[in-house]
């Protein structure tokens, strides 16, 4: 689950950077294409499957030799998947659903960042104008 939230966090952090005015126009086009893709249910499903596959690789890590000392219910041959299944028999289904939801949220955040671009550009222009006298004074 943490992997899904981490991926969503990285997407959230990256989206405003894509919407910056200082980037070439093609970057905005790419950001718009990314938003469209992330809002596409088929892309969401594919991304969720990819995340589940990557998580599956990690979940197959055998942790029993060490973890059994922290929790006596853990056997020596247990993997992270075994431990998760004990806590939630449907965890893989839930992980997939959460991953898909995270991709959908990333799509909405991308849309929002793109919609904010004009307002952010106006704010940056006003800030530059307000700081111009200070910059001029510091040059002298």
C-alpha positions in Angstrom: 0.0 0.0 0.0 2.8 2.4 0.9 4.1 1.9 -2.7 0.9 3.2 -4.1 0.9 6.3 -1.9 4.5 6.9 -2.7 3.8 6.8 -6.4 0.9 9.1 -6.0 3.1 11.5 -4.0 5.7 11.6 -6.7 3.1 12.2 -9.3 1.6 15.0 -7.2 5.0 16.7 -6.8 6.0 16.3 -10.4 2.8 17.7 -12.0 3.2 21.4 -11.0 6.7 21.3 -12.4 5.3 20.2 -15.7 3.0 23.1 -15.8 5.6 25.8 -15.3 5.6 28.6 -17.9 9.4 28.5 -18.1 9.1 25.1 -19.8 8.7 24.9 -23.6 5.2 24.8 -25.0 5.8 21.2 -26.0 6.1 20.4 -22.2 2.6 21.7 -21.7 1.4 19.6 -24.5 3.1 16.6 -22.9 1.5 17.5 -19.5 -1.9 17.7 -21.2 -1.4 14.3 -22.8 -0.2 12.9 -19.5 -3.4 14.2 -17.8 -5.6 12.7 -20.6 -3.8 9.4 -20.2 -4.0 9.3 -16.4 -7.7 10.0 -16.6 -8.2 7.1 -19.1 -9.7 4.1 -17.3 -7.6 1.7 -19.5 -4.4 3.5 -18.6 -5.4 3.5 -14.9 -5.9 -0.3 -15.1 -2.6 -0.8 -16.9 -0.7 1.3 -14.4 -2.4 -0.5 -11.5 -1.4 -3.8 -13.0 2.2 -2.6 -13.5 2.4 -1.4 -9.9 0.9 -4.6 -8.7 3.5 -6.6 -10.7 6.4 -4.5 -9.3 5.0 -4.8 -5.8 4.6 -8.6 -6.3 8.4 -8.8 -6.9 9.0 -7.1 -3.6 6.3 -9.1 -1.8 8.0 -12.4 -2.8 11.0 -11.5 -0.7 11.6 -14.1 2.0 11.8 -12.3 5.3 11.0 -15.1 7.7 14.6 -15.7 8.9 14.6 -12.2 10.6 11.0 -11.3 10.9 10.1 -14.4 13.0 12.1 -12.9 15.9 9.7 -9.9 15.8 6.6 -11.9 15.4 6.4 -15.6 16.4 3.5 -16.2 13.9 6.0 -15.7 11.1 7.7 -18.8 9.8 11.2 -19.1 8.5 10.1 -19.5 4.9 7.5 -16.7 5.0 7.6 -13.9 2.5 6.2 -10.4 2.7 3.2 -11.7 0.7 2.6 -14.4 3.3 2.6 -11.9 6.1 0.3 -9.5 4.2 -2.1 -12.4 3.3 -2.4 -13.2 7.0 -3.4 -9.6 7.8 -5.7 -9.3 4.8 -6.6 -12.3 2.7 -7.7 -9.9 -0.1 -4.8 -7.6 0.1 -3.7 -8.0 -3.5 -7.2 -7.1 -4.7 -7.1 -4.1 -2.4 -3.6 -3.1 -3.5 -4.8 -3.1 -7.1 -7.8 -1.0 -6.3 -5.7 1.4 -4.4 -3.1 1.6 -7.1 -5.8 2.4 -9.7 -7.3 5.1 -7.4 -3.8 6.6 -7.0 -3.4 6.8 -10.8 -6.8 8.5 -11.1 -5.9 11.0 -8.4 -2.6 11.7 -10.2 -4.7 12.5 -13.3 -7.0 14.9 -11.4 -4.0 16.6 -9.9 -2.4 17.0 -13.3 -5.6 18.6 -14.6 -5.6 20.9 -11.6 -2.0 21.9 -12.0 -2.6 22.7 -15.7 -5.7 24.8 -14.8 -3.7 26.7 -12.3 -0.9 27.5 -14.8 -2.3 30.9 -15.9 -2.9 32.0 -12.3 0.6 30.9 -11.2 2.1 32.8 -14.2 0.2 36.0 -13.2 1.4 35.6 -9.6 5.0 35.2 -10.8 4.7 38.2 -13.0 3.3 40.3 -10.1 6.0 39.1 -7.8 8.8 39.9 -10.3 7.4 43.4 -10.7 7.2 43.9 -6.9 10.7 42.7 -6.4 12.2 44.7 -9.4 13.0 47.9 -7.2 14.7 45.7 -4.6 16.8 44.0 -7.3 17.7 47.3 -8.8 18.7 48.7 -5.4 20.9 45.6 -4.7 22.7 46.1 -8.1 23.9 49.6 -7.1 
